Amino acid sequence: MKTYGALEAGGTKMVLAVMDEEGNTVRQTVIATKTPDETMPEMIAFFSACSVCSLGIGGFGPLNLDRNSPEYGCITETPKTAWRHYPLLQAFREALKIPVGLDTDVNAAALAEARLGAAKGKESCLYVTVGTGIGGGVIIHGKPVHGLMHPEIGHISVSPLPEDPMPEGICPYHPHCLEGLASGPAIEKRWGISARELPPDHPGWEIESAYLAQLCACAMLAFSPEMIILGGGVMQQKFLLPRIREKTLKLLNGYIAHPAVSEGLDRYIVAPGLDTRSGITGAYLLAREAEGE
C-alpha cells in the first residue's frame, strides 16, 4: 500500500500523520516543538519507519518559498529563535530521500478547505487560524498565493478600539497588528485568563470579534475571496462567528452589493468544513503534489 507523510509543523506542536491514497489516516502522532536538534530526529525517525513515498509539510513561518532562492525551504524570522533560518525542506529531503512539498501551515489548510472542505468548488477563499498566533492562507484560482513571500494576514494593522485596555498589543515586531491584539496570548495577557476560560458574556469577546471583523472587511475589500473560513483554537468559541458577521456587515455599511453580503454572511464567513483536520489534510495534499513533481 502506497502511503504519504503529512506534517503540520506548528510553533507549539508537530502533528505527524501517515495517510493512504484515499486520504485516510493510517498512523498519527504528536511531538512537542522544541529545538531542531531535539525535534527533527524524532520526526525523521517516524517517517522513515513508515516508508512514506513523499512528504508534505504545512509549516509555521515565515518561510522562504521562492524556488529560485538558495534559501528556499528555510524558516526565516520566526519568533521561535532556535528555528530561525533552519533549512526545513532540505533537512527532510536529505534525510528521507523522497520528494517533499512545503507551504505555510495556513496555506496548506486553505488548500484543504478549497479542495475538500467548506470552500469546495470555489476558485478563491481565505482561511484564517486564530490561536497561539494568527495566520491566513489565500487561495486564488485554486492555488495558494505566493509572491514576494506569502501572505502574513496576522500582521496587518488594525484600528485599536477605544475600550481596549491593551491597545498596543503584544507583537514583538510592531504595535496594532491583528496577531498582537486578537491572538490567544493577547486575550490572556489583556484579561489574565485564557480564551477557553473567558465567559461568553465577557466584554473581551466584543473586542475580539471587532478586531476579527476588521480583518474580514479588509479581506473582502482587498482581494474579494469567495469565502472566508475562520479556524483555530480561539474560534472554538462558537458564539464568536455570529458576532464577527454582524460587525463585518456594519463595517462594510452596504458598500459591497452582492447577495453573499446582502442576504447575510452566514454562508460567507464560516467555520472550517474539515474541523481541526484542515492543516494535516493540506499537508497530505502537498505530499501528493510533491510526488508528481
N, C-alpha and C positions, 0 to 999 in steps of 0.2 A: 504494500500500500504506500503510495506516494504521500508524503507529509510536508508541511510547510511550517517554518518557525515564525512566530509573531512576538514582537517585543513592544510593549507600551512602557517607554522609559520615562518615568516621572521623577520629579525632584525629591519626592519622599519615598516612593517605592517603585520597583521594577516588576511589571506583570509579564510573565513569560508563558507562552502557550504554543502547543503543537496542534495543528489543525489539518484535517484531511481535505481532499479535493472538493468536498461539498461545503466546506467551511465549518464542519463540526469540530468541537474541541476534543482532542484525544487525551491531552495532558496539560495541566496548568500549574504554575507555582508562582509565588510572590517572594521577592527578595528586597530587603531594605536597601535604599540608595545611600551607600556610604562613599568611600573614595574609589576611584577607578581601580587601584591596586587591590582593594578588598572585593569589589562588586563584579568586575569583569571576569575573573577566573571562574566564579560561580556560574555566571550566565553562559560562558563559553562551554563549560562542562555540561550544563543542562542540554544545550542544543546539539553538542557533539554526541552525547549519549543517545539522542533521539533520531540521529541521522536524517535531519531535515534536508530537503533538496534546495531550498532557498530561504532567505530570512528577510522579513520586512520589519522596519523599525519606525515607530512614531515616537520621536524624542523631544524631551524638553529643550528649550532653546535659550537664546538664539542659536541658529545653526547656519553654517555656510553651505548653501545649496546650489552654488554656482559651479556647474560641472567643468568649467574652464579654469577654475581656481586651483592652485596647488594645495589649498587647504579645504578643498571640497570634502564635505562629510564631517568636518570638525565642529564641535561645540565652541561658541565664541564667548561673548562677555556675559556669561551667566553669573547670577549671584552666588551660585554654588562654586566657590573658588577652586576647589580641588578638581573640578571638571573643565575649567577654562582652557580652551584650545586643545581639548582632548580629541584625538582622531577617531571618533566613534565608529564611523563607517569602515575605515581602513583596518582598525583593530579586529573587527569581526570578519572582514574579508580574509585577512591574513591567517587568522586562527582557524576558521571553518572551511576555507577553500570552496566556498559556494557563492552564488550571486546574492547580493544584499541590496535592498532598496531602503531609502531613508527619506523621511519628511518630518515635519514638526508633528507633535502629538495631536495638535488641534486640526492640522490639515488632514491627517490620517482619519481622525474622527469625522471630519466634514465629508471626506470621500466616502466613508462607510454610510453615512446618513444620506448622501446623494444617490448612492447606488442601491442600497438595501434598506434604508430607514425612512425617516419622516419625509425626506425630500426626493424620494424615488420617483423618477420620471421627469424631474425638473432639471433645467440647464444650469441653474445657479442657486446657491444658498450660502448662508453664513452660519457656521457652528461656533458657539462660544462656550467655553467652560469657565465656570465661576467657582473657584475653590481656593486652594493654597495660593494660587496666582490666578490671573485672568488672561486667557489667550483666545485667539479666534482664528479659525481656518475658513478661507474663502474659496468657493468653487464657482468658476465661471466657464461656460461652455463644457461642463462636465469634468473639468480638470482643476486641481489645486493651483492657486495663484502664486507664482514666484516672480520676482522682479529684481530690484536691487538686492533684496534678500528674501524676506517673506513678510506677510502682514504681522504687525505687532499690535493687535487690537487692544490689548490690555494697557498699552501705554499711550493711548490717545488722551489728550487733555479734555477734561470735562469741567463744567462750571460748578465750583463749590457751593453748597447750599447755605443760606444764612443761618439755618438752625443746626448745622453740623458742628458739633463741639471739637472736631478734629479736621478742619478744612484743608490743611496742608497734605494730609495723607501720610503714608508710611513708606512710599517708594524711595529707595536709596539714590535713585538717579535723578528724579525731578518731582516737584510738587504737583498736585491737582490731576494726576493721571488716574485712569479708571481703576487699575490694579491697586494703587496706593490708597484709594478711597473705598473700594467696594469688594475687595477680596475677603476671604475668610479671616486671615490675620488682621486685616484692617477693622473688621467688625469686632473682633475680640479685643484689639487694642483700644478701640473707641469706647466700648461698653464694659470691658473687664469680664466678659463672658463669651463663650463660643457661640457661633451661629446655631449649632444644634440645640443649645440651651436657651437661646433668646426666645421669650414668649411671642406668639403670633401677634399680640396686641401691643408689643413694644414699639415705641416711636422710631427705633432704629430701622425697622423694616420699611417705613415710609422713606427714609433717607436712602436705603439700599435700592429700593425699587425706582426711585427718582434718578439715581445715577445710571442704572441699567437701562432705563427708558431713554436717557440721553444717548447712550450707545446705540440703541435700536433706531432712534430717529436719525442719527448721524449716518448710520449704515444705509438706511433706506434712501437718504438723500445723496449719499456719496457714490454708491455703486449699485443700488436698486436690486438687491437679491430677491429671488422669488419666494424665499422663506428664510426666517431667522429661527435657529434652533438653540435653545439655552439649556446647557447641561452643567455637570459638576456638582460638588458636594453642597454648596450653598443653595443651589436650585432644587435640592431635595425638599425644601420647604415649599410644598405645593401651593400655598396661598400666595406665593410671590408672583407667579405668572399673570394672574388677572390684574394685579396692581401695576405691573410693568406695562401691560397692554393699555390700560386706562391712561397712564401717564404719557405713554408714547403718542396716543391719539391727541392728547392735549397739546403736546409739543408740536405735532405736525399741523394742528389748527386748520385742518381741511385742505391743506396745500396739495397733497397727493390725491388726485381724483381717480381712484381705481377701486373696483369692487372689493379687492382684498383688504382695503382700508375702510372704505365707506360702509361695508357690511360688518365691520368689526374685525378684530385681529385674532380671533380665536383659532383660526386655521393658518395664521401667518407667523405669529410668534408662538412657538410650540416647544414642547419637551422633546428630547431625543426619542426617535422611534425604536432605537436599539437599546434604550435604557442606559445601563452602565457599561455596555459592551461596545460602544461606538469606537473607542480608541483601539482596542485589541482587534476588532474586526477590520478596522482600517489598516492596521499593521499587516494583517493577513493578506489584504488586497495588494499592498505594496510588495509583499513576497511573491504573489502571483505575477505581478508586473515585472519584477526583477528576473524571474525565471525566464521570461520571454525576451529579455534584452540581449 
